[in-house]
Amino acid sequence: MRLDKFLCDMNMGTRSQVKAAIRQGLVTVGGVTAKSGEQKIDEAVDEITFRGKKLQYRKYVYYMMNKPKGVVSATVDNTADTVISLLKENCRKDIFPVGRLDKDVTGLLLLTNDGAMAHRLLAPGRHVDKVYHVTLEHPLSKSDICRLEEGVDIGDDIITLPARVTVLDRNEILLTIHEGKFHQVKRMLFAVGNGVVNLKRISFGCLQLSAELKEGEYRELTAAEIAMLSQEE
Ligand code: URA
């Protein structure tokens, strides 16, 4: 890879800023001051420093965010802040959210620059489990629960896949679904004559939302979590 691309990927600045830094002698490759951004490097092998600091290259990065309300799950938006705008300045620029949570929904959102992994996790045939903590407008009857668990008509060609309902309290349930249709949870509850007052995703596949993450906070996935996600059916 070209040295200037590597430095941009590592968020050391824009293409012109990193080229300027190279001209000023602020970048070394294998202990030798670099002369040009066009220089080819092997990011897996070469030791590269920027302003005296060693850069550790990782092709892919993975973050778990506790999405707050009011931000959209997109990389850019004309009207609202995005989840990407919550990332610190020093984060890489190629990160995107894996799937979407509505603007008024909180909880677990995976962010990465690993397109293949995102594609696999979101593939319709993959049926990755998602668990939502739902605060309802009113309690569910036994027959509502049966209908949700068997599959309901939410206005698409086919009914929803079987889901699982765990009643926590009069107006609170955990709903486990295996699809990710637009507004799915809200539409499922609407289909049984109920409404969603509050919605929070607490797990996505093998990932559980960390209790210590406040809304708007994020952390890198552990190596064990990344390994589990890669094996997700
Ligand atoms: N279901 C919804 O209705 N909204 C979400 O954001 C996620 C699941």
Residues whose N, C-alpha, C, O or C-beta is under 5 A from the ligand:
A	BS01	URA	R100 L101 D102 V105 H183 Q184 V185 K186 R187
